[in-house]
Every structure is written in C-alpha cells, then in structure tokens.
Amino acid sequence: MRGAMHAKWAACAVAVALAATACGGGGDGGSGDSGAVLSASWGDPQNPLEPSNTNEVQGGKVLDMIFRGLKRYDPETGEAKDMLAEKIETSDSQTFDVTVKDGWTFSNGEKVTAQSFVDAWNYGAGLKNNQRNSYFFAYIEGYDQVHPEEGEQTADTMSGLKVTGDRTFTVKLTQKFSTFPDTLGYNAFAPLPRAFFDDHDAWVKKPVGNGPYLVDAYTRGSQMSLRKWDDYPGDDKAQNGGVDLKVYTDNNTAYTDLLAGNLDLVDDVPAAQLKNVKNDLGDRYLNTPAGIIQTLAFPFYDENWNRPGSEKVRKGLSMAIDRKQITDTIFQQTRTPATDWTSPVLGEDGGFQAGLCGEACEYKPDEAKKLIEEGGGLPGGKVTITFNADTGSHREWVNAVCNSINNALDNERACTANPVGTFADFRNEITDRKMTGPFRAGWQMDYPLIQNFLQPLYYTDASSNDGKWSNQEFDDLVDQANQETDTAKAIDLFQQAEGVVRDNMAAIPLWYQNGSAGWSERLSDVKLNPFSVPVYDQIKVS
C-alpha cells in the first residue's frame, strides 16, 4: 500500500541527485575472485528475518540479499523494475492481474509460483501471525477479516487474492491505487517457500529465499554468513563468493578494524572519523546522497506529550536545536539541516519542499523558550532523548542536541540523553511503548516516493508510526492522494498532508543524511544504492 505516483519520474530525480553530488567511487577492479568472501559491518536485526516482520535497516539488508520479489528497485536510480513479474496488468487501477516469470526457484529447489506470493501475503496480513509489516496489505480486499481492528480474525485468507494458474494470480484492492505495482519491490511482498510453513522454526533459524545469496550460518551477537547461490536464476548474480556480516555495537570499532585489515567494508563511517577518512582511505571512501532523514519522534501515547498546547512545546524544542552548527561540527558535510519531513533526493517534482518547516526548523532560542512556556513547559521540567548507542554516531549528536536545548533554555538540566545499548533493545523498548520523551526515529526510504516518507510514519496505526500520532485530516488527505491517478494532483495532496504534520510538529526533522562507506584494498566496484545500502552482489573481491 505504499506509493501513489509513478516511480519512474521520482527515480529520475534520485538519479540526478546522486550523479550531481556523489563523491568517491567504487573503481574498476577487473573481474575479481568470484569465490572470495568479503566481510562487512552489521548489527543484529530486531526480529526474525521474515519478510513481513522486518521493518528496520539491518534486517532489511539481509532480506535484500536472499529474496527477490515481483519488482526490484534499481540500485542506481531507485526505479521499480520488473523482477519476478512477467507482467502486471489492470484496466481499472483496482484489480491487478499478475503473471510470475517461469524458471524461478527457491534455493531449496522449490518452484516460485503464484501460490508462493499469495501464501506469503496472507501470512503477512494475518493478525495471529503478529507481523510488523501487516499494514502493507491493508488495501487488499478482505484484509479486515484477516486483520480486524478489534477481536480475532475471522478468515485466514484475503478475498482479494485469487490464484488463477500456476504462475498467475489476481489482486483486488478496496479502492483505486494506480501505482500499487510500484510498491511490490518492498520486502514485505516477497514470496515464501512451502518450507516456511511446513517447519517455521527451522526456517527462521536458517531462512530459505530466492535471491543471489544463501544464509549459511548465523550466531546472534557475532556474525551472519551468507554465501553465493550458484544456481540463482536472476541476471544480478553475485560477483563474489559471499558476505560475512559481522556484528558491531560500536561503529568506531568497525572503522578501526577496517584500517587494521580485519574488516573489508564499513557502510556507516563514524562521525568522529569523518575528518580523517579521506587521509585514511583515499578513493576507498564514498559519500553520496541517500533517501534518509533523521527525526525526533514523540510518544503520543503519553498524555504529557499529547495534551492541549503540547504542539508548542514540540515546536519550541525544534527551534532550540542549532542544526547547522551540529551538522557542520559533527558530520563533516555528510548531513544537511532538514527543512521538511521528506528528502531532497525526491526532487521538487517528486514532492520535496525545501523550507516547508519554516521558522520551526530555524535556531531561535528566545522564541523557543517562549513557546515552551506557552505550551505548559517541559513535562516534569525536563526532556530525555532516548537513542541506540551501538551505531550511527548517535551519542555525539544527541549530546549536541541536548547541549543546544540547554543553552537555548538557559538550563543545563533541561535535556538529558538516555542511551540504550543495542539497536534491537532500543527497537523493543519503542514497540513496547516504553518511551517517555522524544526518541531517535531516523527513516530510510523503501522507495523514492513522497508517500513513503509520510504514510508509514504518521498515518493512524501505520506500521512505523512508533509514536502513535493520529490525525484525521492527515489520514483523509493521504487516502485521497492514494486514490488519485494524476501524478501532480497526488503530490499536491501529499504535500497538504505534510503541512498537517508541520502544523502539529508530529516529529522534529533534524537533518537529511548521506550514505557513506569505506572499504579495504581487497574490494572494488563498491556502490551504495539510493537507500544507502551497499550493493553487495556487485562488489568484487581480489
């Protein structure tokens, strides 16, 4: 249910942005050793690697390596291109006839059929299966029976999904959704083999997919080993023998290991090393625009943050943050102060609105202090920002944000930082609704559409609406935009919805983020896709 306009033109905006501002590069290392294995930094995913249960970056990296769906987002442009889809046809933008390509199998030898998709989507949608991405199936007819808002599910399959042949099935939606096919590259829509259902526990321990890599072994807290699948039928075959994803709880340690020759690839260069990275790595460093925005979300389930006037408190906090000073000092040209809630990679034609946030995203300490007082003051007299301390240089910038807030409010105890040891533990606290104040809520796009920066995060009960913000006006505008077949009109409606986010300061936008990577002399052809994820299958190892 993501996407409400054509991905092709949005992807072109991404391609232009990447081409214009990327620096560094992968080089041309020749053919490389197709059997050699590279090592890369990683973090344990929050959940088991079920496609409909993974909505965070670390797990998503693996799913991108072991699965292929009906569509795939081009690693250079982000455009939604046919992968396992031979064709997807519709005459009314509400019922879609899907034909799956012949000749595809899972790595255990099972054929990939229409049933592989239908079974996977029904599983993902089912309330009893407790999948975090179930919301993505909500526009399919019958979702309300398999995933009711209240009570137990009354059906196991959605009436809108019908298998019509070994390689054909139909999808009927509850409303017109002209670019529904463009959302089908998202991992939640991946097919699943019968082995997933026949012995679920065994599958979760060692997932079986249909992508260019196989899961060889996984030890939580240590390493996931993936190996090239020699019989992979796709055109994007792995150019290396595999990838060992090594778990790090501190990206500074990963960077040190890279310099010491103990690691081949770091895809999140720590902020503390940005001033040294060019001297350390030379042309083995990449800094390129990506569809990522960092924000501070709020727990709207806590009445302290959802009382009358609290929007003034949130706006005041936003105006107490000196974004330019923080990005200049800490991030060394890898972050840009945010002025809306999307990403510049969309381009103006794709819905990006520079300056939409207005003065609420400008550093105005006097106004910040005044607004917070008008809104009733900080709950309990202080604010605590929660973040995961294992990756992303979050400790540095959270401390800087707190210092900025404290300076603006003339109170050295107004803001404090609350580090959580690992990303998985941090995500668990969020999903268990244990937040009592603002928390880190960075968003990496799933595909380059304005809808993807808004609906999953702010629509009522959406899959990644971690703060549980709810606004009927916003929901109505998103619903209207999703039904609109005219691209320009759809974008305008989404921009109106973003205006509602702004007026309520549903989250504080901080900065847009570049993707960065550094690698060893063993590697060549290293690239990041528009989602800031390494294109592992194209990396060559010498």
TORFILUM-85951 format. One line per field, with one value per residue (C-alpha): residue in one letter; residue number from 1; x, y, z negated. Coordinates in steps of 0.25 Angstrom, whole numbers, padded with zeros to 4 digits. Example, Ala and Ser with C-alpha at 12.3 -4.5 7.8 and 13.67 -1.06 7.14 Angstrom:
<atoms>
code <- A S .
pos <- 1 2 .
xx <- 0049 0055 .
yy <- -0018 -0004 .
zz <- -0031 -0029 .
</atoms>
This chain:
<atoms>
code <- M R G A M H A K W A A C A V A V A L A A T A C G G G G D G G S G D S G A V L S A S W G D P Q N P L E P S N T N E V Q G G K V L D M I F R G L K R Y D P E T G E A K D M L A E K I E T S D S Q T F D V T V K D G W T F S N G E K V T A Q S F V D A W N Y G A G L K N N Q R N S Y F F A Y I E G Y D Q V H P E E G E Q T A D T M S G L K V T G D R T F T V K L T Q K F S T F P D T L G Y N A F A P L P R A F F D D H D A W V K K P V G N G P Y L V D A Y T R G S Q M S L R K W D D Y P G D D K A Q N G G V D L K V Y T D N N T A Y T D L L A G N L D L V D D V P A A Q L K N V K N D L G D R Y L N T P A G I I Q T L A F P F Y D E N W N R P G S E K V R K G L S M A I D R K Q I T D T I F Q Q T R T P A T D W T S P V L G E D G G F Q A G L C G E A C E Y K P D E A K K L I E E G G G L P G G K V T I T F N A D T G S H R E W V N A V C N S I N N A L D N E R A C T A N P V G T F A D F R N E I T D R K M T G P F R A G W Q M D Y P L I Q N F L Q P L Y Y T D A S S N D G K W S N Q E F D D L V D Q A N Q E T D T A K A I D L F Q Q A E G V V R D N M A A I P L W Y Q N G S A G W S E R L S D V K L N P F S V P V Y D Q I K V S .
pos <- 1 2 3 4 5 6 7 8 9 10 11 12 13 14 15 16 17 18 19 20 21 22 23 24 25 26 27 28 29 30 31 32 33 34 35 36 37 38 39 40 41 42 43 44 45 46 47 48 49 50 51 52 53 54 55 56 57 58 59 60 61 62 63 64 65 66 67 68 69 70 71 72 73 74 75 76 77 78 79 80 81 82 83 84 85 86 87 88 89 90 91 92 93 94 95 96 97 98 99 100 101 102 103 104 105 106 107 108 109 110 111 112 113 114 115 116 117 118 119 120 121 122 123 124 125 126 127 128 129 130 131 132 133 134 135 136 137 138 139 140 141 142 143 144 145 146 147 148 149 150 151 152 153 154 155 156 157 158 159 160 161 162 163 164 165 166 167 168 169 170 171 172 173 174 175 176 177 178 179 180 181 182 183 184 185 186 187 188 189 190 191 192 193 194 195 196 197 198 199 200 201 202 203 204 205 206 207 208 209 210 211 212 213 214 215 216 217 218 219 220 221 222 223 224 225 226 227 228 229 230 231 232 233 234 235 236 237 238 239 240 241 242 243 244 245 246 247 248 249 250 251 252 253 254 255 256 257 258 259 260 261 262 263 264 265 266 267 268 269 270 271 272 273 274 275 276 277 278 279 280 281 282 283 284 285 286 287 288 289 290 291 292 293 294 295 296 297 298 299 300 301 302 303 304 305 306 307 308 309 310 311 312 313 314 315 316 317 318 319 320 321 322 323 324 325 326 327 328 329 330 331 332 333 334 335 336 337 338 339 340 341 342 343 344 345 346 347 348 349 350 351 352 353 354 355 356 357 358 359 360 361 362 363 364 365 366 367 368 369 370 371 372 373 374 375 376 377 378 379 380 381 382 383 384 385 386 387 388 389 390 391 392 393 394 395 396 397 398 399 400 401 402 403 404 405 406 407 408 409 410 411 412 413 414 415 416 417 418 419 420 421 422 423 424 425 426 427 428 429 430 431 432 433 434 435 436 437 438 439 440 441 442 443 444 445 446 447 448 449 450 451 452 453 454 455 456 457 458 459 460 461 462 463 464 465 466 467 468 469 470 471 472 473 474 475 476 477 478 479 480 481 482 483 484 485 486 487 488 489 490 491 492 493 494 495 496 497 498 499 500 501 502 503 504 505 506 507 508 509 510 511 512 513 514 515 516 517 518 519 520 521 522 523 524 525 526 527 528 529 530 531 532 533 534 535 536 537 538 539 540 541 542 .
xx <- 0000 0012 0013 0003 0010 0019 0032 0039 0040 0043 0054 0060 0061 0068 0078 0081 0083 0093 0100 0102 0107 0113 0128 0137 0135 0136 0147 0149 0156 0154 0148 0152 0151 0136 0139 0145 0137 0137 0134 0125 0120 0106 0096 0087 0073 0061 0053 0054 0056 0042 0039 0026 0033 0045 0044 0058 0071 0080 0069 0066 0080 0079 0065 0071 0081 0073 0060 0055 0040 0031 0038 0052 0057 0069 0081 0085 0072 0062 0053 0043 0046 0040 0048 0039 0027 0026 0014 0005 -0008 -0020 -0032 -0037 -0026 -0033 -0032 -0018 -0015 -0001 0008 0020 0032 0035 0048 0050 0052 0055 0069 0064 0059 0044 0038 0033 0019 0007 0003 0017 0013 -0002 0002 0013 0004 -0008 0002 0008 -0006 -0011 -0014 -0010 0004 0007 0015 0020 0018 0004 -0001 0005 -0006 -0018 -0022 -0025 -0040 -0042 -0031 -0041 -0045 -0031 -0027 -0039 -0037 -0043 -0045 -0040 -0038 -0050 -0042 -0028 -0028 -0031 -0043 -0036 -0025 -0028 -0019 -0023 -0012 0002 0008 -0004 -0012 -0021 -0021 -0033 -0032 -0043 -0040 -0033 -0018 -0012 0003 0001 0011 0022 0021 0023 0038 0037 0042 0028 0023 0034 0030 0031 0034 0025 0037 0034 0020 0024 0035 0034 0044 0055 0053 0054 0067 0072 0064 0062 0059 0061 0071 0086 0091 0088 0089 0100 0100 0096 0101 0093 0103 0114 0112 0103 0110 0104 0109 0107 0095 0102 0088 0082 0074 0074 0083 0088 0097 0107 0120 0127 0126 0119 0118 0121 0113 0120 0112 0118 0112 0121 0124 0137 0142 0137 0145 0158 0156 0155 0168 0175 0171 0161 0149 0146 0134 0128 0115 0114 0126 0126 0125 0138 0145 0140 0151 0161 0154 0160 0174 0172 0165 0167 0158 0153 0142 0128 0119 0106 0092 0082 0067 0069 0064 0067 0056 0052 0039 0029 0021 0007 0002 0008 -0002 0009 0013 -0002 -0008 -0014 -0003 0008 0010 0016 0026 0030 0032 0039 0049 0051 0055 0064 0073 0084 0084 0095 0105 0103 0104 0116 0123 0120 0116 0126 0117 0110 0097 0089 0079 0065 0054 0043 0040 0044 0057 0064 0066 0052 0054 0043 0035 0035 0029 0041 0038 0050 0047 0033 0036 0039 0044 0040 0053 0062 0070 0063 0066 0058 0045 0048 0048 0035 0027 0031 0026 0013 0011 0012 0026 0034 0027 0033 0042 0052 0053 0060 0065 0066 0075 0082 0097 0103 0103 0101 0109 0096 0103 0110 0099 0089 0098 0100 0085 0083 0094 0087 0074 0080 0087 0074 0066 0077 0076 0087 0078 0067 0071 0078 0082 0077 0086 0081 0092 0087 0078 0070 0068 0065 0054 0048 0046 0039 0030 0027 0023 0033 0037 0034 0040 0046 0054 0062 0054 0062 0055 0061 0052 0047 0045 0047 0032 0027 0017 0027 0032 0018 0008 0017 0021 0009 -0004 -0012 -0007 0003 0014 0025 0017 0024 0019 0005 0002 -0012 -0019 -0032 -0029 -0015 -0021 -0032 -0022 -0013 -0025 -0029 -0015 -0014 -0027 -0022 -0017 -0012 0002 0003 -0011 -0006 0007 -0001 -0010 0002 0009 -0004 -0003 0011 0006 -0002 0010 0017 0005 0005 0020 0017 0032 0044 0052 0067 0075 0076 0087 0097 0101 0115 0124 0139 0146 0159 0168 0163 0150 0145 0132 0127 0114 0102 0088 0079 0075 0089 0091 0103 0100 0107 0104 0112 0125 0137 0148 0162 .
yy <- 0000 0009 0019 0027 0033 0027 0023 0025 0040 0040 0031 0040 0051 0042 0038 0053 0056 0044 0047 0062 0061 0047 0047 0036 0023 0008 0008 -0003 -0015 -0024 -0038 -0041 -0054 -0059 -0069 -0059 -0055 -0041 -0036 -0024 -0017 -0020 -0020 -0031 -0029 -0027 -0038 -0052 -0050 -0052 -0042 -0037 -0035 -0027 -0012 -0008 -0006 -0017 -0028 -0021 -0023 -0038 -0039 -0031 -0041 -0054 -0050 -0045 -0040 -0036 -0023 -0019 -0004 -0001 0000 0013 0020 0014 0012 0000 -0010 -0024 -0035 -0048 -0040 -0044 -0034 -0027 -0022 -0014 -0008 0000 0002 -0006 -0021 -0025 -0038 -0043 -0053 -0058 -0061 -0076 -0083 -0077 -0086 -0084 -0088 -0102 -0105 -0102 -0094 -0080 -0079 -0070 -0078 -0074 -0060 -0062 -0070 -0061 -0049 -0056 -0060 -0045 -0040 -0049 -0043 -0056 -0056 -0043 -0037 -0023 -0021 -0026 -0012 -0012 -0022 -0013 -0009 -0023 -0027 -0036 -0030 -0026 -0041 -0046 -0034 -0027 -0015 -0022 -0037 -0049 -0051 -0058 -0063 -0068 -0063 -0049 -0050 -0040 -0050 -0061 -0071 -0073 -0082 -0088 -0074 -0065 -0058 -0046 -0035 -0027 -0015 -0008 0005 0010 0010 0013 0011 -0001 -0009 0000 -0003 -0018 -0017 -0015 -0028 -0030 -0034 -0045 -0059 -0071 -0086 -0097 -0100 -0087 -0092 -0107 -0104 -0090 -0091 -0098 -0087 -0076 -0081 -0083 -0075 -0080 -0070 -0068 -0057 -0057 -0062 -0073 -0072 -0081 -0079 -0068 -0066 -0055 -0044 -0049 -0052 -0055 -0063 -0062 -0070 -0068 -0077 -0083 -0087 -0073 -0071 -0056 -0046 -0040 -0051 -0049 -0045 -0050 -0063 -0058 -0047 -0049 -0039 -0036 -0030 -0018 -0010 0002 0007 0013 -0001 -0005 0006 0002 -0012 -0007 0001 -0011 -0020 -0028 -0024 -0021 -0011 -0001 0005 0015 0023 0029 0044 0044 0039 0047 0058 0046 0037 0043 0043 0028 0023 0032 0028 0016 0025 0028 0039 0040 0046 0036 0036 0037 0047 0047 0052 0052 0045 0047 0037 0042 0030 0038 0049 0058 0059 0059 0070 0083 0092 0082 0085 0098 0090 0081 0093 0101 0089 0089 0103 0101 0092 0098 0089 0096 0096 0081 0077 0085 0081 0067 0061 0068 0070 0057 0063 0075 0082 0078 0088 0078 0063 0056 0056 0065 0052 0053 0066 0077 0069 0057 0065 0070 0084 0092 0101 0095 0095 0110 0116 0104 0098 0110 0112 0123 0121 0133 0128 0114 0118 0126 0115 0104 0113 0116 0101 0098 0095 0082 0070 0069 0081 0073 0065 0052 0047 0032 0026 0014 0015 0004 0010 0023 0033 0035 0038 0050 0057 0054 0061 0072 0074 0074 0084 0093 0091 0094 0107 0112 0110 0115 0102 0091 0081 0083 0072 0059 0047 0033 0022 0008 -0002 -0008 -0005 -0017 -0014 0001 -0004 -0013 -0002 0006 -0005 -0008 0007 0010 0024 0035 0046 0049 0037 0035 0032 0032 0028 0021 0021 0008 0014 0029 0034 0045 0035 0026 0038 0041 0030 0019 0029 0037 0030 0025 0011 0011 0000 0010 0020 0018 0030 0026 0040 0041 0052 0050 0062 0056 0042 0047 0055 0042 0034 0044 0044 0029 0029 0040 0035 0049 0050 0065 0064 0053 0060 0073 0065 0058 0072 0077 0065 0068 0082 0076 0069 0082 0089 0079 0076 0062 0059 0069 0068 0069 0066 0059 0048 0044 0030 0027 0015 0011 -0001 -0009 -0011 -0024 -0019 -0011 -0007 -0003 0005 0010 0009 0021 0015 0016 0001 -0006 -0013 -0025 -0035 -0025 -0024 -0031 -0037 -0038 .
zz <- 0000 0002 0013 0020 0032 0043 0038 0051 0051 0036 0038 0049 0039 0030 0041 0044 0029 0028 0040 0037 0023 0021 0017 0017 0024 0026 0036 0046 0040 0052 0051 0036 0030 0031 0020 0010 -0002 -0008 -0022 -0025 -0038 -0042 -0054 -0059 -0054 -0064 -0059 -0051 -0037 -0032 -0020 -0026 -0040 -0037 -0036 -0040 -0033 -0038 -0035 -0022 -0017 -0018 -0012 0000 0002 0000 0007 0020 0022 0033 0034 0031 0028 0038 0029 0037 0039 0029 0041 0039 0049 0052 0045 0044 0050 0065 0065 0056 0063 0059 0066 0054 0045 0034 0039 0044 0052 0048 0056 0050 0059 0061 0057 0043 0031 0017 0012 0007 0021 0019 0031 0029 0033 0031 0019 0013 0013 0009 -0003 -0007 -0007 -0014 -0025 -0026 -0027 -0038 -0051 -0058 -0052 -0058 -0046 -0048 -0033 -0032 -0030 -0016 -0011 -0017 -0003 0002 0001 -0011 -0020 -0030 -0032 -0034 -0042 -0049 -0057 -0069 -0072 -0066 -0051 -0044 -0032 -0028 -0014 -0008 0002 0011 0014 0024 0031 0045 0050 0047 0050 0049 0038 0037 0026 0023 0015 0007 0015 0027 0025 0039 0035 0026 0035 0031 0017 0019 0018 0003 -0005 -0011 0002 0005 0008 -0002 0000 -0006 -0015 -0023 -0026 -0028 -0038 -0042 -0054 -0045 -0034 -0044 -0049 -0034 -0025 -0010 0000 0015 0016 0020 0006 -0003 -0019 -0023 -0038 -0048 -0062 -0069 -0074 -0066 -0051 -0039 -0028 -0014 -0002 0013 0018 0031 0037 0035 0048 0048 0056 0044 0039 0028 0033 0020 0012 0001 -0011 -0025 -0033 -0046 -0058 -0064 -0075 -0072 -0058 -0063 -0066 -0052 -0046 -0054 -0049 -0035 -0036 -0043 -0031 -0040 -0032 -0017 -0018 -0027 -0022 -0033 -0035 -0050 -0051 -0059 -0047 -0036 -0038 -0036 -0026 -0013 -0018 -0023 -0011 0001 0012 0004 -0002 0003 -0002 0006 0004 -0001 -0004 -0019 -0029 -0044 -0053 -0067 -0070 -0082 -0090 -0087 -0096 -0108 -0111 -0115 -0100 -0095 -0104 -0099 -0095 -0095 -0080 -0085 -0093 -0082 -0073 -0083 -0085 -0070 -0070 -0081 -0072 -0065 -0053 -0045 -0056 -0059 -0045 -0042 -0054 -0056 -0042 -0033 -0020 -0022 -0027 -0023 -0032 -0029 -0025 -0022 -0026 -0013 -0006 0005 0013 0017 0025 0025 0036 0026 0015 0007 0001 -0003 -0014 -0018 -0032 -0033 -0045 -0053 -0048 -0050 -0062 -0070 -0085 -0090 -0082 -0087 -0101 -0100 -0092 -0102 -0114 -0106 -0104 -0119 -0120 -0118 -0125 -0138 -0136 -0126 -0114 -0112 -0098 -0096 -0085 -0082 -0085 -0077 -0063 -0055 -0064 -0071 -0084 -0079 -0072 -0083 -0093 -0084 -0082 -0097 -0099 -0089 -0096 -0110 -0104 -0098 -0111 -0120 -0128 -0128 -0133 -0123 -0113 -0116 -0108 -0110 -0102 -0100 -0098 -0085 -0073 -0076 -0090 -0086 -0076 -0086 -0096 -0085 -0081 -0095 -0097 -0108 -0103 -0112 -0103 -0089 -0083 -0071 -0059 -0046 -0033 -0021 -0009 -0004 0010 0015 0013 0004 -0001 -0007 -0016 -0021 -0022 -0029 -0039 -0042 -0037 -0049 -0053 -0042 -0043 -0046 -0054 -0066 -0074 -0071 -0066 -0060 -0052 -0044 -0034 -0031 -0029 -0019 -0011 -0010 -0006 0005 0010 0011 0020 0029 0043 0047 0042 0040 0032 0024 0020 0016 0007 0000 -0002 -0008 -0018 -0021 -0024 -0035 -0040 -0041 -0048 -0059 -0059 -0059 -0059 -0059 -0046 -0049 -0036 -0023 -0023 -0012 -0011 -0014 -0012 -0014 -0009 -0008 0003 0006 0011 0024 0030 0017 0018 0009 0014 0012 -0001 -0006 -0006 0001 0014 0008 0020 0029 0020 0026 0017 0021 .
</atoms>
